[in-house]
Amino acid sequence: MAVYTHVSAEEISAFMADYDAGEVLSFKGIAEGVENSNYILKTTEASYILTLYEKRVNPDDLPFFLGLMDHLVHKGTNCAFPVRDRSGNILKTLCGRPAALISFLEGLSINRPGPEHCQQLGQAMAGMHQAAADFDIRRENALSVAGWRELVNACAGRADEVMPGLSDILQAEMTYLEAHWPKGLPEGVIHADLFPDNVFFRGGELSGLIDYYFACNDILAYDVAISLNAWCFETDGAFNITKASRLLRGYGAVRPMTEMEIQALSVLCRGAAFRFLLSRLYDWLNQVEGALVQVKDPMEYVTKLKFHQAVTSPSEYGLDI
């Protein structure tokens, strides 16, 4: 989440007049995230997240994102969902941007997750994959292999400003992934951004998942690979095999992975690390002046990529094979 478009109190009050959601008491911009403008909004009835979809988000994708959240909550998944106005609309316009009012999910993200948090994440991710199996809208992953090549081309000329030799690293890894990206693995709807700040806990128990704005159809085990990158490395860059084992065990207890998925895990993890290295590098090199947003350091994912490049067996992720 982030804030690129600044909204006045009068504009928010006029927007909220279409909802049976009470009188607005307070609102505040949220700096975390990179894609959209977000405000936490408190009314006399409840708390909400007001999201304005920025230029990086294709408006044609919004029915998928909002429809998916609506679908998942009706399937029993604990997640935030779009609120309908009095006319039944979930997508509206505010300050010239598409906008939606999203339910507020109670809980807190964990800055330093432990093995027990990783296991619960694995279970929740697998449950989400199963709940979304009959969702009838499809969205291709714009940030898969073809999209990575576009980002490499966009960043290559300035990548060495961040780290000498980084441009060569990007080109070599891109060539490898284009040649080795797995085919024929089980696919479905994935979250594609299950970082700790998008997973809430209450009293040590996972309370829900938020921020589905990278969700798409792709390899299910790629979602697992993204989460291994996001949850199982320590702040010093060391890989925590205990956390990885618990995450994979939690996932497998709900949806067992196939042998082909297990054997492809290291390549999927390389791709996941490369995807976030590229997007963070692009944002680092193209910061938006005046935006209330935290730009994340791409170098964290250089370290993670190097770890996955050295993996020779799925057992190094804590899998019993």
NORDAWO-V561942 format. One record per residue. N is the residue number from 1. RES is the residue in one letter. SS is DSSP state (H for helix, E for strand, C for the rest). PHI is phi in radians with two decimals (999 if undefined). OMEGA is omega in whole degrees, -180 to 180 (none if undefined). Layout:
# NORDAWO-V561942
{{N | RES | SS | PHI | OMEGA} {N | RES | SS | PHI | OMEGA}}
This chain:
# NORDAWO-V561942
{{1 | M | C | 999 | -177} {2 | A | E | -2.93 | 174} {3 | V | E | -2.34 | 173} {4 | Y | C | -1.91 | -180} {5 | T | C | -1.81 | -179} {6 | H | C | -1.63 | -174} {7 | V | C | -2.02 | 180} {8 | S | C | -1.48 | 178} {9 | A | H | -1.06 | -180} {10 | E | H | -1.15 | 180} {11 | E | H | -1.16 | 179} {12 | I | H | -1.19 | 179} {13 | S | H | -1.08 | 178} {14 | A | H | -1.14 | 178} {15 | F | H | -1.10 | -176} {16 | M | H | -1.28 | -180} {17 | A | C | -1.11 | 180} {18 | D | C | -1.46 | -176} {19 | Y | C | -1.97 | 169} {20 | D | C | -1.59 | -173} {21 | A | C | -2.21 | 178} {22 | G | C | 1.53 | -179} {23 | E | C | -1.49 | -180} {24 | V | E | -1.22 | 178} {25 | L | E | -1.75 | -179} {26 | S | E | -2.81 | 173} {27 | F | E | -2.64 | -177} {28 | K | E | -2.62 | 177} {29 | G | E | -1.22 | -180} {30 | I | C | -1.97 | -173} {31 | A | C | -1.51 | -176} {32 | E | C | -1.20 | 176} {33 | G | C | 1.72 | -172} {34 | V | C | -2.42 | -167} {35 | E | C | -1.74 | -169} {36 | N | C | -2.13 | 173} {37 | S | E | -1.65 | -175} {38 | N | E | -2.32 | 176} {39 | Y | E | -2.23 | 169} {40 | I | E | -1.58 | -170} {41 | L | E | -2.16 | 178} {42 | K | E | -1.94 | 177} {43 | T | E | -2.09 | 177} {44 | T | C | -1.20 | -179} {45 | E | C | -1.78 | -174} {46 | A | C | -2.96 | 173} {47 | S | E | -1.92 | -177} {48 | Y | E | -2.48 | 168} {49 | I | E | -1.94 | 175} {50 | L | E | -1.71 | -177} {51 | T | E | -2.01 | 172} {52 | L | E | -1.87 | -175} {53 | Y | E | -1.55 | -172} {54 | E | C | -1.51 | -170} {55 | K | C | -1.12 | -180} {56 | R | C | -1.27 | -180} {57 | V | C | -1.69 | 178} {58 | N | C | -1.28 | 180} {59 | P | H | -0.97 | 179} {60 | D | H | -1.18 | 180} {61 | D | H | -1.48 | -173} {62 | L | H | -1.11 | 175} {63 | P | H | -1.03 | 177} {64 | F | H | -1.18 | -177} {65 | F | H | -1.04 | -175} {66 | L | H | -1.26 | 177} {67 | G | H | -1.12 | 179} {68 | L | H | -1.12 | 179} {69 | M | H | -1.05 | 179} {70 | D | H | -1.10 | 179} {71 | H | H | -1.11 | -176} {72 | L | H | -1.11 | -178} {73 | V | H | -1.17 | 177} {74 | H | H | -1.29 | 176} {75 | K | C | -1.60 | 176} {76 | G | C | 1.64 | 177} {77 | T | C | -1.36 | 176} {78 | N | C | -1.39 | 179} {79 | C | E | -2.70 | 173} {80 | A | C | -1.17 | -178} {81 | F | C | -2.51 | -179} {82 | P | E | -1.28 | 180} {83 | V | C | -1.64 | 180} {84 | R | C | -1.55 | 174} {85 | D | C | -1.42 | -175} {86 | R | C | -1.10 | 180} {87 | S | C | -1.63 | 179} {88 | G | C | 1.55 | -179} {89 | N | C | -1.44 | 173} {90 | I | C | -1.95 | 178} {91 | L | C | -2.08 | -177} {92 | K | E | -2.32 | -180} {93 | T | E | -2.28 | 177} {94 | L | E | -2.55 | -179} {95 | C | C | 0.93 | 179} {96 | G | C | 1.31 | 179} {97 | R | E | -2.04 | 168} {98 | P | E | -1.02 | -175} {99 | A | E | -2.57 | 178} {100 | A | E | -2.56 | 174} {101 | L | E | -1.70 | -174} {102 | I | E | -2.01 | 179} {103 | S | E | -1.05 | 179} {104 | F | C | -1.63 | -178} {105 | L | C | -1.62 | -179} {106 | E | C | -1.25 | 177} {107 | G | C | 2.37 | -180} {108 | L | E | -2.28 | 173} {109 | S | C | -1.35 | -177} {110 | I | C | -1.81 | -179} {111 | N | C | -1.19 | -179} {112 | R | C | -2.23 | -176} {113 | P | C | -1.13 | 175} {114 | G | C | -1.77 | -180} {115 | P | H | -0.98 | -179} {116 | E | H | -1.17 | 176} {117 | H | H | -1.19 | 180} {118 | C | H | -1.12 | 179} {119 | Q | H | -1.14 | 178} {120 | Q | H | -1.14 | 177} {121 | L | H | -1.05 | 180} {122 | G | H | -0.99 | 179} {123 | Q | H | -1.12 | -178} {124 | A | H | -1.16 | 179} {125 | M | H | -1.11 | 179} {126 | A | H | -1.10 | 177} {127 | G | H | -1.11 | 177} {128 | M | H | -1.12 | 178} {129 | H | H | -1.02 | -180} {130 | Q | H | -1.22 | -179} {131 | A | H | -1.13 | -178} {132 | A | H | -1.53 | -174} {133 | A | H | -1.06 | -179} {134 | D | H | -1.85 | 174} {135 | F | C | -1.24 | -166} {136 | D | C | -1.73 | 173} {137 | I | C | -1.90 | -178} {138 | R | C | -2.03 | 174} {139 | R | C | -2.41 | 178} {140 | E | E | -1.25 | 180} {141 | N | C | -1.41 | -180} {142 | A | C | -1.27 | -180} {143 | L | C | -1.96 | 170} {144 | S | C | -1.79 | -167} {145 | V | H | -0.95 | -179} {146 | A | H | -1.11 | 178} {147 | G | H | -1.18 | 178} {148 | W | H | -1.13 | 179} {149 | R | H | -1.04 | 178} {150 | E | H | -1.10 | 180} {151 | L | H | -1.20 | 176} {152 | V | H | -1.01 | -179} {153 | N | H | -1.11 | -179} {154 | A | H | -1.29 | -174} {155 | C | H | -1.77 | -169} {156 | A | C | -0.97 | -176} {157 | G | C | -1.16 | -177} {158 | R | C | -2.12 | -175} {159 | A | H | -1.02 | -178} {160 | D | H | -1.22 | 173} {161 | E | H | -1.18 | -179} {162 | V | C | -1.50 | 177} {163 | M | C | -2.68 | 178} {164 | P | C | -0.99 | 180} {165 | G | C | 1.52 | -177} {166 | L | H | -1.13 | 180} {167 | S | H | -1.05 | 178} {168 | D | H | -1.15 | 177} {169 | I | H | -1.05 | -179} {170 | L | H | -1.09 | -178} {171 | Q | H | -1.12 | -178} {172 | A | H | -1.16 | -179} {173 | E | H | -1.22 | 178} {174 | M | H | -1.07 | 179} {175 | T | H | -1.08 | 179} {176 | Y | H | -1.10 | -176} {177 | L | H | -1.19 | 176} {178 | E | H | -1.08 | -178} {179 | A | H | -1.47 | -170} {180 | H | H | -2.08 | -177} {181 | W | C | -1.10 | -172} {182 | P | C | -1.21 | 176} {183 | K | C | -2.18 | 175} {184 | G | C | 1.43 | 177} {185 | L | C | -1.49 | 179} {186 | P | C | -0.99 | -179} {187 | E | E | -2.14 | 178} {188 | G | E | 3.07 | 178} {189 | V | E | -1.40 | 176} {190 | I | E | -2.06 | 178} {191 | H | C | -1.30 | 174} {192 | A | C | 1.27 | 180} {193 | D | C | -2.69 | -175} {194 | L | C | -1.44 | 173} {195 | F | C | -1.44 | -179} {196 | P | H | -0.94 | -179} {197 | D | H | -1.30 | 176} {198 | N | H | -1.87 | 180} {199 | V | E | -2.27 | -176} {200 | F | E | -1.85 | 177} {201 | F | E | -2.25 | 172} {202 | R | E | -2.36 | 179} {203 | G | C | 1.03 | 179} {204 | G | C | 1.46 | -180} {205 | E | E | -1.87 | 179} {206 | L | E | -1.11 | -176} {207 | S | E | -1.82 | 176} {208 | G | E | 2.79 | -179} {209 | L | E | -2.03 | -180} {210 | I | C | -2.27 | 169} {211 | D | C | 1.05 | -178} {212 | Y | C | -1.65 | -170} {213 | Y | C | -1.49 | 166} {214 | F | C | -2.01 | -177} {215 | A | C | -1.02 | -175} {216 | C | E | -2.96 | 172} {217 | N | E | -1.63 | -179} {218 | D | E | -2.89 | 178} {219 | I | E | -1.12 | -177} {220 | L | H | -1.04 | -179} {221 | A | H | -1.19 | 175} {222 | Y | H | -1.16 | 175} {223 | D | H | -1.08 | 177} {224 | V | H | -1.08 | -180} {225 | A | H | -1.11 | 177} {226 | I | H | -1.03 | -177} {227 | S | H | -1.24 | 174} {228 | L | H | -1.04 | 176} {229 | N | H | -1.15 | -173} {230 | A | H | -1.40 | -171} {231 | W | H | -1.95 | -165} {232 | C | C | -2.00 | 172} {233 | F | E | -1.96 | 178} {234 | E | C | -1.45 | -177} {235 | T | C | -1.12 | 177} {236 | D | C | -1.53 | 178} {237 | G | C | 1.61 | -179} {238 | A | C | -1.33 | 178} {239 | F | E | -1.44 | -179} {240 | N | C | -1.74 | -175} {241 | I | H | -1.20 | 178} {242 | T | H | -1.15 | 177} {243 | K | H | -1.09 | -180} {244 | A | H | -1.09 | -180} {245 | S | H | -1.07 | -180} {246 | R | H | -1.20 | 177} {247 | L | H | -1.09 | -179} {248 | L | H | -1.17 | 178} {249 | R | H | -1.14 | 178} {250 | G | H | -1.10 | 179} {251 | Y | H | -1.09 | -176} {252 | G | H | -1.16 | 178} {253 | A | H | -1.20 | 180} {254 | V | H | -1.77 | 179} {255 | R | C | -2.42 | -180} {256 | P | C | -1.07 | 177} {257 | M | C | -1.38 | 178} {258 | T | C | -1.33 | 177} {259 | E | H | -1.07 | 178} {260 | M | H | -1.12 | 177} {261 | E | H | -1.11 | -179} {262 | I | H | -1.08 | -179} {263 | Q | H | -1.20 | -180} {264 | A | C | -1.56 | -170} {265 | L | H | -1.07 | -177} {266 | S | H | -1.15 | 178} {267 | V | H | -1.17 | 178} {268 | L | H | -1.10 | 178} {269 | C | H | -1.19 | 175} {270 | R | H | -1.07 | 179} {271 | G | H | -1.09 | 180} {272 | A | H | -1.13 | 178} {273 | A | H | -1.11 | -180} {274 | F | H | -1.14 | -180} {275 | R | H | -1.05 | -178} {276 | F | H | -1.39 | 171} {277 | L | H | -1.04 | -177} {278 | L | H | -1.15 | -177} {279 | S | H | -1.17 | 177} {280 | R | H | -1.20 | 178} {281 | L | H | -1.10 | 179} {282 | Y | H | -1.06 | 180} {283 | D | H | -1.17 | 179} {284 | W | H | -1.12 | -178} {285 | L | H | -1.45 | -175} {286 | N | C | -2.32 | -177} {287 | Q | C | -1.23 | -178} {288 | V | C | -1.58 | -178} {289 | E | C | -1.13 | 177} {290 | G | C | 1.50 | -180} {291 | A | C | -1.43 | 175} {292 | L | E | -1.49 | -175} {293 | V | C | -2.67 | 177} {294 | Q | C | -1.64 | 178} {295 | V | C | -1.45 | -173} {296 | K | C | -1.66 | -176} {297 | D | C | -1.26 | -180} {298 | P | C | -1.24 | -173} {299 | M | H | -1.13 | 176} {300 | E | H | -0.96 | -176} {301 | Y | H | -1.50 | 168} {302 | V | H | -1.15 | 179} {303 | T | H | -1.07 | -179} {304 | K | H | -1.15 | 179} {305 | L | H | -1.05 | -180} {306 | K | H | -1.10 | 177} {307 | F | H | -1.08 | -177} {308 | H | H | -1.15 | 178} {309 | Q | H | -1.09 | -178} {310 | A | C | -1.60 | -178} {311 | V | C | -1.24 | 179} {312 | T | C | -2.05 | -177} {313 | S | C | -2.63 | 175} {314 | P | H | -1.02 | 179} {315 | S | H | -1.09 | 179} {316 | E | H | -1.27 | 172} {317 | Y | H | -1.74 | 179} {318 | G | C | 1.57 | 178} {319 | L | C | -1.50 | 173} {320 | D | C | -1.49 | -177} {321 | I | C | -2.23 | none}}
